[in-house]
Amino acid sequence: MKAIMFQGTGSDVGKSLLVAGLARAFTNRGLRVRPFKPQNMSNNAAVTADGGEIGRAQALQARAARVAPSVHMNPVLLKPQSEIGAQVVVQGRVVGNAPARAYHGMKPRLMEAVLESFRLLASEADIVLVEGAGSASEVNLRSGDIANMGFARAANVSVVLIGDIERGGVIASLVGTKCVLEASDAAQIEGFIVNKFRGDPTMFSDGMSLIEGRTGWKALGLVPYFDGANRLPPEDSQSLSATSAQAAGARPLIAVLAYPRIANFDDIDPLRLEPGVETVFLRPGEPIPGTASLVILPGSKATIADLAALRAAGWDVDLLAHVRRGGHVLGICGGYQMLGRKVADPDGIEGPPSVVPGLGLLDVATVLEGGKVLAEVEGATSDGTPIKGYEMHVGRTTGPGCAAPMIRFAGRRGDGAVSASGRVSGCYVHGLFANDHFRAQLLEQMGASGSALDYEREVDATLDALAAHLEAHIDCDRLLDLARAV
């Protein structure tokens, strides 16, 4: 049983994607692979079969390894609720909320859970692919670290450092990391990979040799930019900014409101891949286009705060105008809660206790109370279209509008609401658009030509293409040799 860890010179250098591709590559070789990320910070989460939650990136990596996601693949998940605080999830369960400084004091206790989960995964694998978080060079956070070198030293796993040449300064970022690390931490690093290269690779051969000479680490690969990356779910909401633009043209337009604490935005991925529609994420400050056929209010980690941001952006006025023009609106989870008449937080789950008016587009009201609902679900829409997905929310929504639910689960329990006009709807179910029949029907209602996309098959084909890409540009045999027994 071996393990190897992939750390980065910074955030968004491609760690998650490389681990997913390598998981599929090594699985295709016949190895039992398990992905592992000690600590993740993301509001993009997935529900596991046992009713826990982990980062969406680790769920994708599990899929790449052709195994079911487990809470042990991401034992510590931080879900930001404000600029300085986050919800803390340990081995799939919420244990509380903590500001950054208080969380730092929790790390020694959390290391026990991290190592326990790692050992459980290692016991059922030939190799564990470990993903670090943020930057390995954040030495100011080294004390008590559980995400990068702190874990690598505690578990005695070898490390490969990843640099992103696309953002510039990759030589300085790799060599500089060696300079700022303690010698004992730097000794854990066996090699490096330069990611997202564009152009003639021979033009950077001297660069690879220079990094080797200055660091003493082995050059394991110069990886060209993978064009299929945008066909896989993004982990970080910052990556949505590239799609935040007004769209024009003959195709029907879907506008998604990217409020500051947007969550589970991977719900939108199947729509992004549809050639018959244009899907854009709007940031605060960008008006909802009058040409939009459908406006989606996605999930939120802080419904009341994001509802305030929605109003500050003027989107409440835009939505009313959109509905008057005959446009459609769909809310998912937190977005569904916003569409109702009010949202109450009597216990201060998201912040100071408060009651705020909703957008009033559905005749329902939400109280944020009780435990977090985490469950895989299956059912059908009001017209009988089958769906499956998952629930991940705090809160109970009731009211006259619930008499016309958007979805009925097996057992006939209803979820969500549909307005009398049929143009405004909402529910708690994530993963709706991954259902091909539901998505095709939605696109037809918008005037698009249905859908020929098999979304699940598309994701698997992209993972296979990514695996082949990495096998061609990374010394995978050497990676396996560098992995240490655990």
N, C-alpha and C positions, 0 to 999 in steps of 0.2 A: 504494500500500500504506500503510494507516494503522493506528494503534494508539491505544487509550485505556485508562487504568488506573482501577480501582475500589478505593479504599482505604476503610478503616472507622475510625470513632472508637473502636472496640473490637472484640473478638472476638464472633462470633455476632450481628452486626448484619444479616446476610443477604447478604453479599457473594457467596457461592457461588451462592445461589439466583438473585440478580439477574443474575449473569453467565450462568447457564444459560438463564434466560428471554430475555435479550437475544440470546444466541447463536441461539436458535430464532427469535426475531422477525426478526433481520437475515438469517438463512438463508431464512426465508419470503419475504423481499423479493428474494431472488435473489443475495445477496452470498455470497462465499466467506469463511466465518468460522472463526477458530481461537481456542480458549481457551488461556490461558497463566497459570501461577502460578509465579513464580520460585522461591519456597521455600514448602513446605507442611510442617506438623507434624501428622501423623495416623497412627494405626494402622489406618485404614480405607483399604486400598489395592486397586488393580485391576491385573491383568496385561495387558500390551499384546501384540499379535500377534507382535512380535519377541522376546518373552520377557523384557521389562523390567517394572518396576512404577512406578506413579504414584499420586497421591492419588485416591481414589474420586470425589471431587467433580469433578476434571478429566475423569475418564472419563464422568461424567454430562453435563458441559458439551460434551464431544466428541459424545456422542450427540445432544444438543440441536442441535449444528451439523451433524448427519448426516454425520460423518466418523469414521474409525477412531481410537481413542486412540493417542497417540504418546508415547514417553518424553520428547520435547522439550516437551510441554505442561506438564510439572512437573519441571524438570531437577534440583531439589534437594528430596528428601523426607526428613524427619526422623521416625523411628519411635521414640517414647519407650519405653525399657526400664526406666527408674528415675526417681526424682524429679529427678535432676540429669544424666542421660545419655540418649543416643539413638543408634540405628543411623542411619548416614548413607548415603543412596542418591543417587547422582549419575548423571543421564541413564539411569535405570532399573537401575543396578547398585550393589550394596552395596560401599562403599569402606572401611568400618570403623565402629567405635563411638567416640563422643566425649562426654565431659562438656561441659556448657554452656560453660565458659570455654575449653576447648580448641577447641570448634567455632567460637567467636567468632574465634579466630586463623586458622581455615581460610577465612573468608569472602572475603578478597581473591582467593584462587585459585579459589574457587567462582564468583565473578562472571564469570570467563572462560567457564565452561561455560554459565552462565545466558544471557549475551549471545549465545553461539553458537547455543543452542537457539532463542532469540527470533528471531534473523535467519533461521534455517531455516524457522520457521513463517511469518514475514512474507513470505518469498519465494513462498509458495504461497497467500497470502490476500489478500482485499480489505481486511479489517480483523481485527486481533488484539485480543481483549478480555482485558485483563490484570487479574488479581485479586491484591490485596495480602494481607498476612498480619497478623493481630492488629490492633494500633492504629497509626495514622499518628503519634500523639502520643508514642510511646515514644522520646523524644529521647535518653534515656540509652543506647539501643542504636543510635543513628544512625551512629556510627563503623563503617565497614565494612559497613553495611547492604546487603543484596541483595534484601530482600523488599518494601520500601515506597519511601521517597523516594530511597534509594541507587540502586535500579534505575531509578526514574522519571527521575532526573537523568542517569544513565549512558546510558539509551536515548533520552532527550529525548521522553518521552511525556507527554501531558496527563493530569491526574488529576481524577477526580470523587470527592468524599468522601461516604460514606454514614453517616448517623446513624440510630439505632434509637429511635423515640419510645416504644415499648412499655416499655422499661426506665426511662424517666423521665430528665429532665435533658438532653434532646436539644439545646436551645439552647445550654446551657453546654458540652456536649461538642463541638459544631461550632465555636462561637466560641472556646472554649478551645484547640482544636487550632490555630487560626490564631495564637493568642497565644504558644504554646510553640514553634512551628516557626521555624526560621531563615527570614529573608525570602526567600532564594533557593529554599528548599524550598516555602514557601507560594505562591510565584509559579507553581509547576507546577500548582496546583489551579485549575481553571477553573469548577467548579460543584459543587453538592451535591444530594443526594437524601435525603429523610426517609422512612424505611421503617417498615412495620408499624403504620400508623395505623389506629385504630378510632374510629368515630363520624362526626360531621359535619365534613367537611374545611374548611368555611368558618370553623369555630372556630379553625383554626390558620393562617389566611391572614396575620394580623398577625405570627405567629411566623416564617413564611417570609420576610416582608419585613424583620423585625428581623435575621435571620441574614444576609440579603443585605446590609443596610446596615452591619453590624458587620464582615463579612468581605470584601465586594467580590466575592464569588463569585455565580455565576448560580444561581437556584433552578430545578432541572431536573425536579422532580417530588415530589409528596407521595403515596406509594404505600400504599394500604390493605392491611391484612393479607391475605395470600393463603391462603384456607382450604384449598387443596389441598396446602400445603407438607408436611403429614404423609404425603402419598402418594408423596413422593420420598425417596430414601435420605438420612438425616442424615449429616453429616460428623463431628460431634464426639460422643464418648460422653457428654458432659455432657447432651446433649439427651435421653438415654435416661431421665433421672431422672423426667421427667414421666409415664412409663409404668410406673415402679417402684411397683406397688401390688398388694395382695392382690385377687384377683378372685373373684367369687361369681356364682352363677347356674346356669342349666341347660346352658349351652354347655360343651363340653370345654375344659379349661384346659391351656395350654402355658406352662411356667415356664422362663425363660432365665436362667442364672446370669451376672450382670454383674460379674465379678471386676475388680479394679482395673486390669489391663492388657488388658482385652477388646479384641479386634481383629476386623476384618472383620464387625462386627455388622450390616452391611447384608444379610448372609445371611438375617436374620430378617424383612426387610421384607415379602416376599410373605405370610408368615403373619400379620403385623400387619393386613393388608388383608382377610383372610378373615373374612366375617361369621359363619361357623358355629363359630368357636372364639374363645376369649379368650387373648390372648398377653400375658404380662407379663414385664418384666425385674426381677429381684430383686437388690437391692444387699446387700452383707454386712451382717448384722444382721437381715435378713428371712428367716424360715424358709421352706423349700420347703413349700407348702400340701399337706396330705394329700389334697386333692381333685384334684391335678394328674394328668392323663393321660400327659403327656410332659414330661420334663425335658431341656433342651438345654444341653450344655456347648459354647459357641462357641469361636472361635479366641482365641489369647492371644499377646501379644508376648513374654511371659516365662513359659513353661509352669511351671517349678519354683516361681517366686515366686507365681504365681496359684494353683498347687496348694496352697501353704502358706496362702494367704489363704482358699481354699475350706475347708480344714480348720479354720482359726481361726474361720470363720463357723459351723461346725457342719454344713455342708452334706454332709460325708462321711457323717455319721450319718443325715441326712435321706435321702440317696440310697439307702442300704442299706434303710431302712424303705420307701421308695418302691418299690424292686424287690420286696421281700417282699410288698407289697400287690398285685403284678401290674402295676405301672406300667412305662412304657417310658422308656428313656434313649438319647439320641443325642449323640455327641461329634463335633465337626468340628475337624480340624487339631489345635491345641493341646489342645482338649477331648478328642479321640480319644486323644492321648498320655496324658492324665491317667487315662483309664479302664483303662489297662493295669496290669501288675504292678509296673513300675518305670520311672523316667525317669533316665537318666544323662547328665551333661554333663562328660565327662572333660577337654575342652579349655577349659572356662570360657567358652563362647560366650555364655551368658546372665548369667553372674556367676561367683562362685568355683566351681571344679570340685567336682562333687558327684554323689552317687547317692541318689535318694529313692524310697521306695515309692509306687506309684500307688494307685489306688482298688481295683484287683483285680477289676474287673467284666468285663474282657476278658483272655483269656490271651495277651497280647502284652507286649513290652517295647520301649522306645524309647531310642536313643542319639542325642544331639544332636551330629552330626558332618557333615562334608562341606559342599559348597557349597549355596547356597540353590536350591531347586527352584522354578522359575517357568514354568508352562506351562498353556496351554489344553488341556482334555481332553474326551473324549467316550466314552461307553460305555453300560452298562446295569447295573441292579441285579441281584441274584441271581435275581429272578423275571422278568427280561426287560424291566423298565420302562426306557425310554431316558432318559439324562441327559447333560447337558453342563455344564461349569463350568470351574474353573481351580484349579491347585495353587499354593500359595505357602507354603513351609515349609522349615525346617532340621530334619534328623533322619531316621533310618531306623528303621522299626518292623518287628519280626519276632516270630515265635513261633507256637505251634501254632494260635492263633486265626486266623491269616492263611490257614489252609487253607479257611476259610469266609469269603471276602471279601465285603464289602458291595457292591462294584462291580467289574465287569470292564471294562477299557478295550478299545478296538479293538486287536487284537493279543493279546488274552486276558490281559494283565497284570492281576493282581488288586490291589485297594486296599481297605484297611480290614479289619474283622472283624465278625462277628455271633455273639453268644453262642448256646449250645446251646438256650436257651429262646426265642431270637428276640426277646427284649425289650430287649436291650442291643446297640447297634451303634455303629460309628464309622468315619470315613474322613477322608482329607485333602482331599476335594473341596469347595471353596467354590462357592456359587451353586446348591446343590441345590434349594432351595425355589422358585427361579425357573422350574423345570421343572414345567409345569402338571400333567402326568400323574403325576409322582412325588408332587407335593404333594397332589393329589386322592386318591391311593391312601393316603397317610399319614393324611389326615384321616378317611377311611373306617375305617381301622384303629382310630382313636381314638373312633369312634362318631359322628363328625360326618357331615353329609350331603354329603360329597364337596366339589367346588369348581366354581364356574362362572366363576372369575376368570381372565381372560387377562392375566397379569401384564405381559408386555412391551407389549401394546397399551395397558394402563392407564397405564404410565409415559409413553408417547408422547402419549397424550391429555392427560395432566396437563401435560406440557411445552408443548403447544399452548395450553392454557388459561392457563398462566403467561405465555406470550408475548403473548397477547391482553390479559391484565391489565396488563402493563407498557406495551404500546403505548397503552393507554387513559389511563395515569396518569403517564407519563414523556414528556418532549419528545424522542423518539427522533431526529427529524430534527436537532435541535440537537446531540445527542450526536455524531452522525456529522460534523457541521460542526466540532465541537471536537476530534475526533480528529486527531492530527498525522501527517504523512507520515514514514515511517521508511525 
